[in-house]
């Protein structure tokens, strides 16, 4: 795929975010209050990625209703041992940042034409309907050296959001890694109900409570999260059941200001070992009395 300079004639510079308010596309906002940002819109979905958090996504909305929020960091992060007292033990995202080597957008449309653009100030794209934000980075600890090479692909399309993360153990310091949150997603505090299930038909239901506790702690295949205030539901699906780290696995953190879903894993540590994880999020709008029915209908699209 070919990199295209942002000043080519097919790229238009927009003066404000409103320029893409109803159009699929991508635009760079160098003056956003949260710092340099990249907005991506496809169908009913809009996401924002921020430079200050290692180009991870900060929020996402569906038909103008926010379902992922900015009260913390999202995408993969690892926890490191032997960190000096007073230093952040987390490495990646907006914690101790990754070393980002490249960030680009791959655009495709109905005619199956594909172009890739480097993310640079002034970038603005008005064609296409599927956008893949591809990042290449390294998790380099100032205390333990190079730990992992990382590739991230976040796809935004009219069908939802798909995340794929790849890692390769690249340094001996990986023995100092306690665990990795390979997925982190922050839902608004107005989300109240959740339902999760596996491939055997076992289903667990619960509610979010603002007591800072961790709940769930299961290996799951899918989850439903519902916000009755915004009447927004999220269907969250893995391609298979991933084995989480014992004692935590998939857990909800019932914070007083949001509700956060984690998948904690015990990452590979042997030099050269690789591992990948994927998840898809699809959003719907439905009143409280039928939200579970709508979520189940959406889930069948993944489990056919």
Rosetta silent file (secondary structure, phi, psi, omega in degrees, C-alpha in Angstrom):
SEQUENCE: XXXXXXXXXXXXXXXXXXXXXXXXXXXXXXXXXXXXXXXXXXXXXXXXXXXXXXXXXXXXXXXXXXXXXXXXXXXXXXXXXXXXXXXXXXXXXXXXXXXXXXXXXXXXXXXXXXXXXXXXXXXXXXXXXXXXXXXXXXXXXXXXXXXXXXXXXXXXXXXXXXXXXXXXXXXXXXXXXXXXXXXXXXXXXXXXXXXXXXXXXXXXXXXXXXXXXXXXXXXXXXXXXXXXXXXXXXXXXXXXXXXXXXXXXXXXXXXXXXXXXXXXXXXXXXXXXXXXXXXXXXXXXXXXXXXXXXXXXXXXXXXX
SCORE:     score description
SCORE:     0.000 S_00000001
   1 L     0.000  149.101 -170.055    0.000    0.000    0.000 S_00000001
   2 L  -102.699  131.769  173.565    1.129    3.464   -0.880 S_00000001
   3 E   -78.440  138.834 -175.338    1.663    6.388    1.488 S_00000001
   4 L  -123.419  130.376 -179.094    0.103    9.590    0.181 S_00000001
   5 L   -69.163  138.438 -172.274    1.180   13.085    1.176 S_00000001
   6 L   -63.606  -16.722 -177.262   -1.561   15.015    2.931 S_00000001
   7 L   -88.843    3.654  179.425   -1.282   17.950    0.562 S_00000001
   8 L   -64.067  157.297 -172.274   -2.415   16.007   -2.487 S_00000001
   9 L   -63.128  -23.780 -178.784   -5.474   17.362   -4.206 S_00000001
  10 L   -77.719   -4.230 -179.934   -7.740   14.545   -3.034 S_00000001
  11 L  -110.745  126.397 -179.020   -7.237   15.691    0.564 S_00000001
  12 L  -108.450  139.541  177.769   -9.039   18.783    1.752 S_00000001
  13 L   -89.237  123.833  179.430   -8.097   20.774    4.818 S_00000001
  14 L   -97.166  144.576 -179.290  -11.074   21.439    7.099 S_00000001
  15 L   -86.565  -17.821 -177.482  -11.223   24.482    9.365 S_00000001
  16 L  -153.351  159.504  178.941  -13.443   22.861   11.996 S_00000001
  17 H   -61.283  -30.491 -178.126  -14.689   19.468   13.141 S_00000001
  18 H   -59.991  -17.824 -179.397  -18.146   20.396   11.925 S_00000001
  19 H   -62.976  -21.297  178.424  -16.876   20.015    8.393 S_00000001
  20 H  -118.278   26.208 -173.613  -17.302   16.272    8.713 S_00000001
  21 L   -61.202  -26.118 -178.894  -20.364   16.303   10.937 S_00000001
  22 L  -133.397   21.549 -175.462  -22.382   14.098    8.588 S_00000001
  23 L  -128.637  139.074  172.841  -19.718   12.660    6.300 S_00000001
  24 L   -61.798  141.829  177.473  -17.475    9.628    6.535 S_00000001
  25 E   162.929 -174.405 -178.032  -13.881   10.665    6.858 S_00000001
  26 E  -136.305  138.247  174.850  -10.822   11.438    8.930 S_00000001
  27 E  -147.072  146.548 -178.097   -9.506   14.742   10.164 S_00000001
  28 E   -97.991  131.125  177.928   -6.586   15.943   12.280 S_00000001
  29 E  -118.994  102.823 -177.621   -7.204   18.539   14.988 S_00000001
  30 L   -78.212  -13.283 -174.635   -3.941   20.092   16.162 S_00000001
  31 L  -115.200   19.139  178.903   -5.682   22.490   18.544 S_00000001
  32 L   -62.407  147.420 -178.374   -7.991   20.143   20.424 S_00000001
  33 L   -62.573  -20.765  178.911   -8.228   20.866   24.156 S_00000001
  34 L   -96.169    9.724 -178.421   -6.901   17.344   24.802 S_00000001
  35 L    96.217 -177.855 -177.683   -3.919   17.877   22.507 S_00000001
  36 L   -53.406  127.969 -173.249   -3.230   16.707   18.964 S_00000001
  37 E  -137.097  153.955  174.894   -6.096   14.437   17.938 S_00000001
  38 E  -121.785  121.968  177.294   -7.311   12.342   15.032 S_00000001
  39 E   -99.152  140.206  178.321  -11.059   12.027   14.459 S_00000001
  40 E  -131.655  127.255  178.421  -12.506    9.120   12.490 S_00000001
  41 E  -126.924  130.369  175.813  -16.125    8.933   11.372 S_00000001
  42 E  -145.782  119.930 -177.204  -17.800    6.009    9.599 S_00000001
  43 L    59.658 -124.882 -178.975  -21.545    5.562    9.406 S_00000001
  44 L   -90.596    0.179 -174.487  -22.963    6.189   12.879 S_00000001
  45 E  -103.834  138.722  172.161  -19.603    5.808   14.652 S_00000001
  46 E  -134.059  133.643  177.380  -17.090    8.509   15.563 S_00000001
  47 E  -129.041  152.741  174.044  -13.813    7.940   17.435 S_00000001
  48 E  -125.567  132.060  177.143  -11.031   10.223   18.581 S_00000001
  49 E  -111.107  143.679 -175.049   -7.398    9.166   18.975 S_00000001
  50 E  -125.331  136.944  178.828   -4.911   11.324   20.906 S_00000001
  51 H   -62.398  -37.136 -174.257   -1.180   11.778   20.552 S_00000001
  52 H   -67.002  -18.491  178.744   -0.731   12.330   24.302 S_00000001
  53 H  -110.613   39.319  179.091   -1.929    8.786   25.036 S_00000001
  54 L    60.440   34.524 -179.901    0.398    7.070   22.527 S_00000001
  55 L    57.781   37.328  169.293   -2.241    7.506   19.790 S_00000001
  56 E   -91.989  165.204 -177.968   -4.789    5.333   21.577 S_00000001
  57 E   -79.269  146.098 -177.818   -8.483    6.182   21.357 S_00000001
  58 E  -104.228  -38.159  176.617   -9.930    8.569   23.913 S_00000001
  59 E  -154.504  165.795  177.542  -13.656    8.358   23.232 S_00000001
  60 E  -146.674  145.977  179.055  -16.241    6.925   20.862 S_00000001
  61 E  -134.822  158.304  178.683  -19.834    7.845   20.045 S_00000001
  62 E  -131.182  119.637 -175.891  -22.746    6.315   18.173 S_00000001
  63 L    51.120   39.173  177.292  -25.301    8.620   16.532 S_00000001
  64 L    81.951   -1.392  179.369  -23.859   11.396   18.652 S_00000001
  65 E  -101.008  120.460 -177.822  -24.220    9.457   21.921 S_00000001
  66 E   -72.541  132.482  175.922  -20.933    8.807   23.692 S_00000001
  67 E  -121.830  -20.959  169.581  -20.385    5.206   24.828 S_00000001
  68 E  -116.234  133.190 -169.888  -16.623    5.191   25.495 S_00000001
  69 L  -123.332  173.178 -165.070  -15.432    8.083   27.610 S_00000001
  70 L   -98.285   15.282 -173.113  -12.261    9.958   28.525 S_00000001
  71 L   -82.217   15.616  177.618  -11.983    9.433   32.293 S_00000001
  72 L  -176.478 -164.561 -177.498   -8.985    7.098   31.939 S_00000001
  73 L  -106.849  150.674 -177.373   -6.828    5.297   29.386 S_00000001
  74 L  -131.046  163.594 -172.869   -7.893    2.643   26.856 S_00000001
  75 L    80.460 -177.546 -168.511   -6.147   -0.013   24.701 S_00000001
  76 L   -69.837  145.070  175.795   -3.242   -2.203   25.931 S_00000001
  77 E  -149.706  148.891  177.881   -1.058   -1.403   28.929 S_00000001
  78 E  -118.215  156.325  177.116    1.329   -3.538   31.021 S_00000001
  79 E  -109.553  130.047 -170.802    2.193   -3.525   34.697 S_00000001
  80 E  -115.593  136.010  173.631    5.873   -3.669   35.550 S_00000001
  81 L   -83.729  170.073  176.791    7.708   -4.850   38.680 S_00000001
  82 L    58.639   37.226  174.877   10.929   -3.304   40.012 S_00000001
  83 L   -96.131  133.359 -178.945    9.744    0.228   39.331 S_00000001
  84 L   -54.317  145.341  179.805   11.182    2.836   41.709 S_00000001
  85 L   -56.075  134.361  179.710    8.868    3.965   44.485 S_00000001
  86 L    93.221  -10.398  178.664    6.693    6.870   43.430 S_00000001
  87 L   -95.315  152.438  177.992    6.859    6.014   39.705 S_00000001
  88 L   -65.741  125.726 -179.899    3.909    4.790   37.630 S_00000001
  89 L   -81.693   -7.940  179.535    4.048    0.982   37.446 S_00000001
  90 E   -96.371  139.869  179.330    2.012    0.981   34.213 S_00000001
  91 E  -124.306  127.206  179.554    3.663    1.314   30.813 S_00000001
  92 L   119.349  167.422 -179.312    1.747    2.204   27.650 S_00000001
  93 L    52.729 -126.634 -179.632   -1.210    4.346   26.552 S_00000001
  94 L   -95.849    6.879  174.192   -1.364    7.547   28.627 S_00000001
  95 L   -79.489 -130.701  168.728    0.657    6.130   31.508 S_00000001
  96 E   -72.295  117.659 -164.146    4.413    5.912   30.788 S_00000001
  97 L   -72.513  156.821  171.950    4.005    6.212   27.061 S_00000001
  98 L   -71.848  159.835  171.322    4.910    3.809   24.304 S_00000001
  99 E   -89.929   98.179 -176.399    7.607    4.690   21.791 S_00000001
 100 E   -79.877  121.313 -178.985    5.396    5.287   18.746 S_00000001
 101 E   -92.105  -34.139  178.361    7.269    4.569   15.507 S_00000001
 102 E  -160.270  151.713  175.138    4.447    5.235   13.058 S_00000001
 103 E  -141.946  129.011 -174.763    0.746    6.017   12.910 S_00000001
 104 E  -146.216  163.680  177.494   -1.266    5.802    9.689 S_00000001
 105 E  -121.482  124.012  173.189   -4.814    5.535    8.330 S_00000001
 106 E  -101.756  128.468 -174.233   -5.786    2.983    5.709 S_00000001
 107 E  -114.980  133.079  174.358   -8.943    3.915    3.806 S_00000001
 108 E  -133.925  159.605  179.376  -11.134    1.597    1.749 S_00000001
 109 L  -141.891 -175.293 -174.643  -14.479    2.028    0.036 S_00000001
 110 L   -58.976  -28.795  179.905  -17.148    0.109   -1.853 S_00000001
 111 L   -81.237    1.013  176.897  -15.013   -0.023   -5.001 S_00000001
 112 L    69.708   14.831  173.322  -12.350   -1.818   -2.915 S_00000001
 113 L   -75.263  144.036 -175.711   -9.724    0.822   -3.608 S_00000001
 114 E  -132.127  131.202  174.928   -7.269    1.146   -0.724 S_00000001
 115 E  -135.384  147.511  178.299   -4.959    4.014    0.202 S_00000001
 116 E  -120.345  132.253 -177.422   -2.805    4.566    3.283 S_00000001
 117 E  -119.577  132.579  171.360   -2.051    8.009    4.684 S_00000001
 118 E   -68.353  145.078  177.827    0.493    8.905    7.363 S_00000001
 119 L   -80.911  111.004 -179.123   -1.092   10.790   10.237 S_00000001
 120 L  -137.550  158.560  178.265    0.259   14.331    9.966 S_00000001
 121 L   -59.704  133.173 -177.702   -1.013   17.751   10.886 S_00000001
 122 L    96.793   -9.796 -179.509   -3.481   18.951    8.252 S_00000001
 123 L   -61.197  131.275  175.380   -4.609   15.454    7.272 S_00000001
 124 E  -153.552  125.547 -174.425   -8.228   15.409    6.171 S_00000001
 125 E  -126.455  130.954 -177.284   -9.909   12.648    4.172 S_00000001
 126 L  -117.430    3.409  177.203  -13.452   12.788    2.819 S_00000001
 127 L  -111.302  167.578  176.590  -13.699    9.541    0.873 S_00000001
 128 L    97.293  161.402  176.809  -14.004    5.959    2.052 S_00000001
 129 L  -133.963   -8.785  174.973  -16.253    4.073    4.445 S_00000001
 130 E  -128.460  130.622 -174.906  -13.822    1.851    6.356 S_00000001
 131 E  -129.624  127.021  178.797  -10.850    3.294    8.216 S_00000001
 132 E  -112.455  116.885  175.978   -8.040    1.372    9.904 S_00000001
 133 E   -90.079  110.663 -175.161   -5.874    3.290   12.351 S_00000001
 134 E  -109.697  125.052 -179.843   -2.592    1.380   12.341 S_00000001
 135 E  -121.556  139.474  172.768    0.078    2.030   14.936 S_00000001
 136 E  -119.206  123.534 -176.845    3.550    0.561   15.261 S_00000001
 137 E  -148.186  176.144  175.335    5.182    1.072   18.645 S_00000001
 138 E  -133.743  142.621  172.599    7.447   -0.402   21.292 S_00000001
 139 E   -92.830  100.544 -177.772    6.987   -0.807   25.012 S_00000001
 140 E  -114.965  118.840  179.551   10.345    0.429   26.271 S_00000001
 141 E   -89.918  135.914  175.210   10.858    0.729   30.005 S_00000001
 142 L   -72.546   -7.096 -179.782   13.281    3.296   31.354 S_00000001
 143 L  -108.667  -31.962 -175.335   13.968    0.735   34.093 S_00000001
 144 L  -122.683    1.929  178.901   14.048   -2.619   32.242 S_00000001
 145 E    81.001 -160.995 -179.011   14.723   -1.661   28.619 S_00000001
 146 E   -65.110  129.111  179.620   12.848   -2.924   25.573 S_00000001
 147 E  -110.019  -57.471 -176.784    9.981   -5.234   26.543 S_00000001
 148 E  -138.776  145.245  164.192    7.602   -5.698   23.593 S_00000001
 149 E   -89.641  143.908 -171.709    7.163   -4.718   19.976 S_00000001
 150 E  -138.388  140.208  170.177    3.539   -3.793   19.329 S_00000001
 151 E  -128.729  138.035 -179.005    1.183   -3.359   16.390 S_00000001
 152 E  -128.753  131.747  174.566   -2.337   -2.002   16.762 S_00000001
 153 E  -126.700  113.903  175.467   -5.135   -2.013   14.192 S_00000001
 154 E  -114.225  115.316 -176.712   -8.389   -0.246   15.130 S_00000001
 155 E  -102.474  127.486  176.256  -10.994   -0.449   12.382 S_00000001
 156 E  -114.502  121.178 -178.979  -13.943    1.939   12.296 S_00000001
 157 E  -144.131  171.535  177.250  -16.709    1.048    9.829 S_00000001
 158 L   -61.262  -16.869 -179.775  -20.500    1.297    9.599 S_00000001
 159 L   -88.145   -5.603  179.250  -20.574   -2.207   11.125 S_00000001
 160 E   132.713 -159.452 -177.843  -18.826   -1.190   14.325 S_00000001
 161 E  -120.087  127.930  177.881  -15.359   -1.060   15.849 S_00000001
 162 E  -120.728  132.519  179.920  -12.829   -3.856   15.562 S_00000001
 163 E  -119.408  134.053  176.556   -9.579   -3.937   17.526 S_00000001
 164 E  -134.480  127.194 -178.153   -6.617   -6.201   16.834 S_00000001
 165 E  -126.925  131.520 -179.481   -3.425   -6.089   18.891 S_00000001
 166 E  -121.316  142.072  178.330   -0.158   -7.944   18.213 S_00000001
 167 E  -136.948  151.043  170.215    2.879   -8.243   20.456 S_00000001
 168 E  -135.452  126.331  176.052    6.320   -9.809   20.279 S_00000001
 169 E   -64.324  126.069 -170.056    8.518  -10.270   23.345 S_00000001
 170 L  -129.592    4.382  179.992   11.673   -8.367   22.448 S_00000001
 171 L  -155.079  158.028 -178.068   13.782   -8.034   25.576 S_00000001
 172 H   -70.450  -16.815  179.268   14.888   -9.924   28.654 S_00000001
 173 H   -68.045   -7.348  178.920   13.165   -7.360   30.856 S_00000001
 174 H   -61.994  -17.339  176.599    9.828   -9.056   30.155 S_00000001
 175 H   -66.417  -16.469  178.502   10.529  -11.151   33.262 S_00000001
 176 H   -92.471    4.175  179.753    9.663   -7.979   35.187 S_00000001
 177 E   -86.281  121.380  179.380    6.178   -7.745   33.655 S_00000001
 178 E   -75.082  -46.295 -179.446    3.508   -8.639   36.203 S_00000001
 179 E  -168.908  174.138  176.685    0.605   -8.723   33.772 S_00000001
 180 E  -132.821  136.150  165.503   -0.954   -6.960   30.798 S_00000001
 181 E   -90.715  100.542 -176.594   -4.363   -5.417   30.302 S_00000001
 182 E   -76.746  -24.659  172.978   -4.683   -6.310   26.638 S_00000001
 183 E  -132.144  137.092  170.805   -8.084   -4.582   26.473 S_00000001
 184 E  -138.609  126.091  178.514   -9.370   -1.613   28.469 S_00000001
 185 E  -134.364  130.708 -175.690  -12.704    0.051   27.683 S_00000001
 186 E  -109.360  115.093  179.086  -14.251    2.856   29.700 S_00000001
 187 E   -99.858  151.060 -179.194  -18.041    3.153   29.699 S_00000001
 188 E   -57.303  152.095 -179.958  -19.959    6.134   31.029 S_00000001
 189 L   -66.257  -17.041  178.248  -21.035    6.047   34.667 S_00000001
 190 L   -76.860   -6.823  170.884  -24.649    6.120   33.438 S_00000001
 191 E   -67.894  138.315 -174.383  -24.263    2.500   32.257 S_00000001
 192 E  -125.739  -37.499 -175.807  -26.167    0.346   34.732 S_00000001
 193 E  -113.076  149.145  171.976  -26.690   -3.229   33.503 S_00000001
 194 E  -141.953  150.113  175.614  -24.348   -5.869   32.124 S_00000001
 195 E  -137.811  137.041  177.342  -24.747   -9.425   30.872 S_00000001
 196 E  -131.553  158.772  179.195  -21.931  -11.784   29.889 S_00000001
 197 E  -153.482  168.468  177.181  -21.789  -15.266   28.397 S_00000001
 198 L  -119.794 -163.428 -179.370  -19.555  -18.031   27.124 S_00000001
 199 L   -87.971   -2.603 -177.025  -19.824  -20.637   24.343 S_00000001
 200 L  -104.011    3.788  179.004  -21.636  -23.136   26.571 S_00000001
 201 L    90.194    3.333  178.480  -24.717  -21.053   27.209 S_00000001
 202 L   -79.178  126.270 -176.290  -23.708  -19.948   30.708 S_00000001
 203 E  -124.592  138.286  176.334  -24.916  -16.405   31.309 S_00000001
 204 E  -125.195  135.950  179.016  -24.227  -14.037   34.201 S_00000001
 205 E  -118.433  151.687  177.991  -26.080  -10.770   34.832 S_00000001
 206 E  -162.704  176.788  176.741  -25.174   -7.860   37.057 S_00000001
 207 E  -128.154  149.607  176.478  -25.394   -4.153   37.730 S_00000001
 208 L   -78.863  135.337  178.262  -22.708   -1.510   38.084 S_00000001
 209 L  -127.339  139.099 -172.156  -22.314   -0.121   41.598 S_00000001
 210 L   -84.999   55.852 -175.646  -20.248    2.945   42.429 S_00000001
 211 L  -117.943   11.654  178.380  -18.161    1.356   45.197 S_00000001
 212 L    66.809   15.472  179.310  -14.763    1.034   43.436 S_00000001
 213 L   -84.826  165.174  171.558  -15.032   -2.768   43.550 S_00000001
 214 E  -105.714  130.486  178.707  -14.060   -5.277   40.856 S_00000001
 215 E  -126.077  171.067 -179.478  -16.804   -7.618   39.680 S_00000001
 216 E    85.584  -81.826  177.606  -17.202  -10.449   37.134 S_00000001
 217 E    53.191   53.176 -178.705  -13.678  -12.007   37.130 S_00000001
 218 E  -134.743  156.126  165.006  -14.552  -14.574   34.436 S_00000001
 219 L   -82.908  126.925 -175.358  -13.356  -15.817   31.071 S_00000001
 220 L  -132.525  164.523  172.780  -16.119  -14.810   28.660 S_00000001
 221 L  -100.391  -34.451 -176.061  -16.938  -14.846   24.963 S_00000001
 222 E  -151.100  163.160  176.398  -19.171  -11.786   24.933 S_00000001
 223 E  -144.101  145.448  170.193  -20.626   -8.968   27.031 S_00000001
 224 E  -113.140  136.217  176.368  -23.625   -6.639   26.815 S_00000001
 225 E  -129.119  133.553 -174.623  -23.447   -3.215   28.503 S_00000001
 226 E  -129.498  136.466  178.470  -26.480   -0.930   28.736 S_00000001
 227 E  -113.413   99.839 -177.389  -26.915    2.772   29.465 S_00000001
 228 L   -69.278  -23.296  178.756  -30.607    3.467   30.307 S_00000001
 229 L   -68.370  -43.922 -179.245  -30.038    7.225   30.438 S_00000001
 230 L   -96.322   -2.608 -173.383  -28.857    7.380   26.827 S_00000001
 231 L    48.781   44.850 -179.246  -30.757    4.168   25.834 S_00000001
 232 E  -114.789  132.146  175.952  -27.499    2.914   24.314 S_00000001
 233 E  -118.163  147.349  177.578  -26.360   -0.691   24.350 S_00000001
 234 E  -122.642  129.735  173.193  -22.941   -2.118   23.481 S_00000001
 235 E  -105.553  124.316 -170.807  -22.307   -5.668   22.302 S_00000001
 236 E  -122.093  116.637 -169.903  -18.679   -6.665   22.969 S_00000001
 237 E  -133.363  129.758  170.793  -17.497   -9.909   21.343 S_00000001
 238 L   -90.539  153.193  176.080  -14.233  -11.879   21.234 S_00000001
 239 L   -69.785  -17.989  176.427  -13.596  -14.291   18.331 S_00000001
 240 L  -158.726  172.718  176.302  -13.033  -16.964   20.992 S_00000001
 241 L   -80.333  119.436  178.004  -12.819  -17.257   24.761 S_00000001
 242 L   -90.112  141.358  177.316   -9.458  -15.882   25.862 S_00000001
 243 L   -82.126  115.634  178.870   -7.808  -17.240   28.968 S_00000001
 244 L   -88.843  169.246  179.527   -7.345  -14.400   31.413 S_00000001
 245 L   -69.572  132.425 -176.838   -4.914  -14.193   34.302 S_00000001
 246 L   -52.950  133.785  177.575   -6.127  -16.178   37.304 S_00000001
 247 L    95.255  -15.236 -179.050   -7.921  -14.086   39.895 S_00000001
 248 L  -133.208  -57.459  177.899   -8.862  -11.246   37.525 S_00000001
 249 L    52.222 -128.696  170.895   -9.592  -12.454   33.950 S_00000001
 250 E   -88.909  124.642 -179.876  -12.325  -10.169   32.533 S_00000001
 251 E  -137.697  145.822  170.378  -13.345   -7.736   35.259 S_00000001
 252 E   -96.820  135.647  172.576  -15.486   -4.637   35.599 S_00000001
 253 E  -102.857  113.733 -175.846  -14.158   -1.841   37.788 S_00000001
 254 E   -84.770   72.638 -177.461  -17.161   -0.142   39.370 S_00000001
 255 L   -78.810  159.384 -177.609  -15.698    3.316   39.705 S_00000001
 256 L   -72.880  -14.467 -176.265  -17.695    6.243   41.044 S_00000001
 257 L  -120.719   -5.458  174.892  -17.177    8.173   37.802 S_00000001
 258 E  -167.426  179.497  176.194  -17.231    5.440   35.111 S_00000001
 259 E  -130.649  119.360 -170.193  -17.400    1.672   34.570 S_00000001
 260 E  -115.480  132.359  177.576  -14.309    0.062   33.098 S_00000001
 261 E  -105.985  127.399  179.993  -13.961   -3.387   31.488 S_00000001
 262 E  -119.920  149.273  160.468  -10.553   -5.055   31.474 S_00000001
 263 E  -117.498  113.093  179.099   -9.114   -8.272   30.093 S_00000001
 264 E   -99.191  130.957 -179.324   -5.998   -9.074   32.117 S_00000001
 265 E  -125.411  163.273  170.987   -3.592  -11.651   30.680 S_00000001
 266 L   -99.980   97.533 -170.846   -0.318  -13.297   31.594 S_00000001
 267 L   -71.320  157.217  175.214    1.671  -12.271   28.484 S_00000001
 268 L   -66.025  146.157 -175.143    4.321  -14.374   26.788 S_00000001
 269 L  -127.878  -11.921 -179.110    7.819  -13.466   27.920 S_00000001
 270 L   -72.241  134.139 -176.907   10.236  -15.680   26.010 S_00000001
 271 L   -50.753  126.367  177.757   12.297  -13.705   23.479 S_00000001
 272 L    91.449  -12.467  179.861   10.625  -13.774   20.062 S_00000001
 273 L   -68.419  139.482 -179.115    7.273  -15.161   21.246 S_00000001
 274 E  -117.764  153.433  175.206    4.269  -13.523   19.593 S_00000001
 275 E  -155.220  151.385 -177.181    0.632  -13.205   20.627 S_00000001
 276 E  -136.622  150.973  175.739   -2.523  -11.514   19.303 S_00000001
 277 E  -141.451  149.563  179.981   -5.954  -10.550   20.615 S_00000001
 278 E  -139.338  152.215  172.577   -9.080   -9.186   18.922 S_00000001
 279 E  -152.006  151.775  176.275  -12.445   -7.762   19.949 S_00000001
 280 E  -125.306  137.278  175.439  -15.417   -6.201   18.155 S_00000001
 281 E  -118.402  130.956  176.620  -17.848   -3.622   19.550 S_00000001
 282 E  -131.253  134.580 -171.264  -21.227   -2.981   17.984 S_00000001
 283 E  -112.696  149.812  176.803  -23.655   -0.394   19.350 S_00000001
 284 E  -143.474  163.208  175.603  -27.450   -0.112   19.209 S_00000001
 285 E  -117.609  127.481 -178.602  -30.155    2.174   20.555 S_00000001
 286 L  -159.493  143.598  176.347  -33.141    0.641   22.334 S_00000001
 287 L   -66.284  161.138 -172.481  -35.448    1.501   25.253 S_00000001
 288 H   -57.005  -36.014 -174.557  -34.872   -0.297   28.543 S_00000001
 289 H   -69.826  -17.189 -179.222  -37.753   -2.762   28.156 S_00000001
 290 H  -125.289   10.667 -173.149  -36.294   -4.339   24.995 S_00000001
 291 H   -63.397  -38.586  179.974  -32.553   -3.741   25.296 S_00000001
 292 H   -64.262  -39.630  178.288  -31.704   -7.370   26.096 S_00000001
 293 H   -62.917  -44.229  179.714  -33.681   -8.578   23.075 S_00000001
 294 H   -65.929  -38.088  178.499  -31.879   -6.137   20.799 S_00000001
 295 H   -63.880  -41.776  179.535  -28.503   -7.118   22.232 S_00000001
 296 H   -64.438  -38.893  177.617  -29.200  -10.801   21.587 S_00000001
 297 H   -61.816  -42.380  179.488  -30.205  -10.027   17.991 S_00000001
 298 H   -65.689  -40.082 -179.536  -26.926   -8.188   17.482 S_00000001
 299 H   -61.045  -35.107 -178.593  -24.937  -11.025   19.030 S_00000001
 300 H   -61.669  -23.659  177.649  -26.351  -13.530   16.535 S_00000001
 301 L   -64.921  -26.207 -178.452  -24.526  -11.625   13.774 S_00000001
 302 L   -93.768  -24.288 -170.360  -21.233  -12.766   15.335 S_00000001
 303 L  -106.150   13.950  178.850  -22.152  -16.320   16.334 S_00000001
 304 L   -64.271    0.000    0.000  -23.618  -17.635   13.067 S_00000001
